[in-house]
Amino acid sequence: MNPSIIREILKVTEKPGILSMAGGLPSADTFPVEALKAACDKVLSETPKEALQYAASEGFAPLREWVAQRVKALGIEVGADQVLITTGSQQGLDLVGKILCDHGAPVAVETPTYLGALQAFTPYEPLFTSLAGDDEGPLPESFAKLAHDAPGTRFAYLLPNYQNPTGRVMGAERRRAIMAAARAAGVPIVEDNPYGDLWFDEAPPQALSSMWPEGSIYLGSFSKVLTPGFRLGYIIAPKELYPKLLQAKQAADLHTPGFNQRVVYEVIRNGFLDEHVPKIRALYKANRDAMATALEQHLPAGCVWNKPKGGMFFWIRLPEGFDAMAMLETAVESGIAYVPGSAFYAHAPDPRTLRLSFVTLTPELIADGVAILGKVLREALSVVEEPTP
């Protein structure tokens, strides 16, 4: 086990004067404080003993039913008895690792992939295998190769919507091809979808899990649409697998805090998210546009990025000869923080990559931060291009 580079960088960004584009933190301006305050008062007034007592390991029944109904819009047809409420979707990843990973067993991941998933699975000592991909995600043919390259692959971990770290989204045709290939190869899918509601112009295609329900596990979260501080997520699993995940949950923490579950349910049960989430999208889209403009203005020639259609991140590839990790200390000293991309690779990290978050700063501060980053890059570029004596 190793520390999260993102968490370590966040400690540095607490220093005054640092413009942080490092952490994948939702904007605190989106937290529905008044709605949560009213829900807390109601829960403590009407059901205080139940809310403060131990609770069912499966989760608060009305919240589980709400989740089951909500995911129908994604094409996922499940009952509440397949929904397990977790302490953040990060715990969901840990439970999946605990049940499905063994020492030396192959687990397929994207290139690059979410650092937190690598951290969650690593203690169970799987053998990571990287799926070849492009700007739309893994290539379907990479699943056929697993039988030869990684026989017995336990599952493939995928983030189809505005992936962390790249911000990419899988198109509908790619999703169908991937699921057909995974099914043919007998490789189950773990679909992680924390960013799916954060689309800017059009909603993403239907969930991967809707195409092969008995071979898929789906993870969701309330962190990006309400508040991460409540640590509330969920797993949707096939009925055959659900009891084992529940047993792992019981061993981990007995249950997710019942008070938090009841408060969140009170907030969302009457359609609150249908009004609240569009406000988040509008804010994040304006920030995305501000960062796109700033990158065009300030980054030196040779830098490559894609403008994300949702989510929270830009993924930058620097020119040949750059090392984003080596440059980080200079960048922080100059007043800007980012996450070096090498941490997001299971194998063969690309040292030229870095991730920028665009949701926690104002458009004005985004412009200032990218200007600083551009200056750091241009100064480093002059060193890279300096002729050898």
Secondary structure, 3 states (H helix, E strand, C coil): CCCCHHHHHHHHHCCCCCEECCCCCCCHHHCCHHHHHHHHHHHHHHCHHHHHCCCCCCCCHHHHHHHHHHHHHHCCCCCHHHEEEECHHHHHHHHHHHHHCCCCCEEEECCCCCHHHHHHHHHHCCEEEECCEECCEECCHHHHCHHHHCCCCCCEEECCCCCCCCCCCCCHHHHHHHHHHHHHHCCCEEEECCCCCCECCCCCCCCHHHHCHHHEEEEEECCCCCCHHHCCEEEECCCCCHHHHHHHHHHHHCCCCHHHHHHHHHHHCCCHHHHHHHHHHHHHHHHHHHHHHHHHHHCCCCCEECCCCECCEEEEECCCCCCHHHHHHHHHHHCEECEEHHHHCCCCCCCCEEEEECCCCCHHHHHHHHHHHHHHHHHHHHHHHCCCC
